[in-house]
Amino acid sequence: MPVCKSCEDEVDELVTFRVHGKKMRLCEDCADRAREEAEIAEESEAVIQEMMGFKGRR
């Protein structure tokens, strides 16, 4: 059985997900969690840039 690289649990199926530019094979729960964390980080970065008046490209 495959093992998730994040939670180290044996699962039936792994999903390939890109985390910080690296491809990782994670279970469905860990992939969802990583996706949510990436969305939150992107939103918070946008808020900080708006607050500081950043007008350039990312």
C-alpha positions, 0 to 999 in steps of 0.5 A: 500500500502507498504511504502519504509523505505528509502524514506517513499513513498507508492509504489506498490512493495517492494524489500528486500535488504541487507544494511550494514548487515541488511535486508531492504524492499526498493522500486526499486529506493532506492534499486538501489541507495543503491546497487550503494553506496555499490559498490562505497564504496567497490571500494574506500576501495580497492583503499585506501588499495592498496595505503597503501600497505595493504596485509591482508584479509578484 
